[in-house]
Amino acid sequence: MPGRRREDEEERLGSGAGRKNGGESEDGARCRDSDTIPSFVEVKHHIQSKKALRILRRASTALLRERVQHTRWTIQTRTEELYELHLRLSAVLNITDWDTLDRITWNSATTAFVSTRDKQVKKYERLHGLQHPGLESHGPEKDRTVVNLTDIHLSDAAISVLSKGLNFAVAPARLPKEELVTEVEYAVRKLPKEEAEELRGEASRILLNAKTPKPNVTREERKALRDLRTNDDIIITPADKGNATVLMKKDDYNRKINSLLNDETYSEEKQDPTSRIQKEIKQIITQSSIPPEERRWIGESAPKPPRLYGLPKIHKPGVPLRPIPSIPTLAPLRLTSTMSSTSSPPPPDDSRRLASAPTGWIMEGFERGNIT
């Protein structure tokens, strides 16, 4: 996938795809966890006996759980569809057009997500107050959305801003005009002179009329974020499950990651195999019937080995980490993605080998005639 944002792109897809549905999933989960029934799943009947009300309550709760599960399935489906769409677009667009499209769509999705989430939080607060008038409601339950595994004390402002979630975008105090101008210059540097000047003029007009967005955090919350950002002894990460933000000691995190790597499941490579795999992939592309104009988009220009990070399982004793490999710049990623849309799919037994040993599967594909 062309563009300097490629490394962030795939990590964003899971959280950025279906952002509106993602907000709906969080809203449903909040209602489920706080025993609040939204009106769209509330089951009603003219019989109002105590037993009937208990039955209706259980049915409404079951429908709410099903709605949350269905929404999460929809998010996963949309994520896969968006990923395939990005792959197709990256194959036909040049680097400049892709960077521009990527930036515009990501900013638009982020703005829509924040707006939708704020509206749903307000709806939740109103609904929770009506159904539980004896309880004081302050939005999402912060003891569920922020899990502090460190020994530092979190202020109310820190808990408030962390409970907004890791996808929350803080409005800038000033417009980064210098950075925007730099991005525009990077985008137009390969365009014809007339088109470049036209885009520069349009960008200048937009920047002159642009206004600084209204603050969406308080001064105390902004200071709390600054203090957390400068604390090198902790890390802030999403939980493996539960839509929670977790604070961990960096030493504890590193110790748990090392314990995973020291397990017999993993073995250390004597040398980085990335360059060897990249060389084999170039040979395969050269021998294939892929059009020359498409070949330059298939291979990674600067492949890197996958990196490993962990998500804390706060629902399990000891809070172990779930290992997650990140492969945004893996050498065969573009080639395997291209093959998935242009050639016959691999047999079920080979599905995992496509990611773990793609070169071997590719060579077998040539021998079987699945790839030309």
Long-range contacts (C-beta under 8 A, 24 or more apart in sequence): 1-86, 1-87, 1-90, 1-98, 1-334, 2-90, 2-93, 2-94, 2-95, 2-98, 2-99, 2-297, 3-90, 3-95, 3-98, 3-99, 3-102, 4-99, 5-99, 5-102, 5-103, 6-328, 6-329, 7-328, 7-329, 8-328, 9-86, 9-102, 9-328, 10-83, 10-326, 10-327, 10-328, 11-326, 11-328, 12-106, 13-79, 13-82, 13-83, 13-86, 14-79, 15-167, 16-106, 16-109, 16-110, 17-75, 17-78, 17-79, 17-82, 17-83, 18-74, 18-75, 18-78, 18-79, 18-82, 19-109, 19-110, 19-112, 19-113, 19-116, 19-167, 20-112, 20-113, 20-116, 21-71, 21-74, 21-75, 21-78, 22-75, 22-113, 22-167, 23-113, 23-116, 23-117, 23-120, 24-71, 24-120, 25-68, 25-71, 25-72, 25-75, 26-117, 26-120, 26-165, 26-243, 27-120, 27-121, 27-123, 27-124, 28-64, 28-67, 28-68, 28-71, 29-68, 29-243, 30-124, 30-140, 30-141, 31-64, 31-124, 31-127, 31-128, 32-61, 32-64, 32-65, 32-68, 33-141, 33-144, 34-128, 34-132, 34-141, 35-61, 35-131, 35-132, 36-124, 36-127, 36-128, 36-131, 36-132, 37-61, 37-64, 37-131, 38-64, 38-127, 39-127, 40-67, 41-67, 84-341, 87-334, 87-337, 87-338, 87-341, 88-341, 90-297, 91-294, 91-297, 91-338, 94-190, 95-190, 96-187, 96-188, 96-189, 96-190, 96-191, 99-186, 99-187, 100-187, 103-183, 110-167, 110-169, 113-167, 114-168, 114-169, 114-216, 117-165, 117-168, 139-163, 144-242, 144-244, 145-243, 145-244, 145-245, 146-244, 146-245, 146-247, 147-239, 147-244, 147-245, 147-246, 147-247, 147-312, 147-314, 148-247, 149-246, 149-247, 149-248, 149-249, 149-252, 149-312, 149-319, 150-233, 150-234, 150-247, 150-248, 150-249, 151-249, 152-231, 152-234, 152-247, 154-247, 155-220, 155-224, 157-218, 157-220, 157-221, 157-223, 157-224, 158-221, 158-224, 158-225, 158-227, 158-228, 160-221, 161-217, 161-221, 161-224, 161-225, 162-228, 162-236, 162-245, 162-247, 163-245, 165-243, 165-245, 166-236, 166-238, 166-245, 170-216, 170-217, 170-222, 170-225, 171-213, 171-214, 171-215, 171-216, 171-217, 172-212, 172-213, 173-212, 173-215, 174-212, 175-207, 175-210, 175-212, 177-207, 180-207, 181-207, 237-309, 237-311, 237-312, 238-311, 239-311, 239-312, 239-313, 239-314, 240-311, 240-312, 240-313, 240-314, 240-315, 240-322, 241-313, 241-314, 241-315, 242-314, 242-315, 244-314, 246-312, 246-314, 248-312, 248-319, 253-310, 253-321, 256-310, 256-320, 256-321, 257-308, 257-309, 257-310, 257-321, 257-323, 260-308, 260-310, 260-321, 260-323, 261-308, 272-305, 273-305, 274-303, 274-304, 274-305, 274-331, 277-303, 277-331, 277-332, 277-358, 277-359, 278-303, 278-331, 280-359, 281-331, 281-332, 281-335, 281-359, 281-362, 284-335, 284-359, 284-362, 284-363, 284-366, 285-335, 287-366, 288-371, 288-372, 289-372, 290-338, 297-334, 298-334, 298-335, 298-338, 299-331, 299-334, 299-335, 300-329, 300-330, 300-331, 300-333, 300-334, 302-329, 303-329, 303-330, 303-331, 304-329, 304-330, 305-330, 306-330, 327-355, 332-358, 332-359, 332-362, 335-362, 339-365, 339-371, 343-370, 343-371, 344-370, 346-370
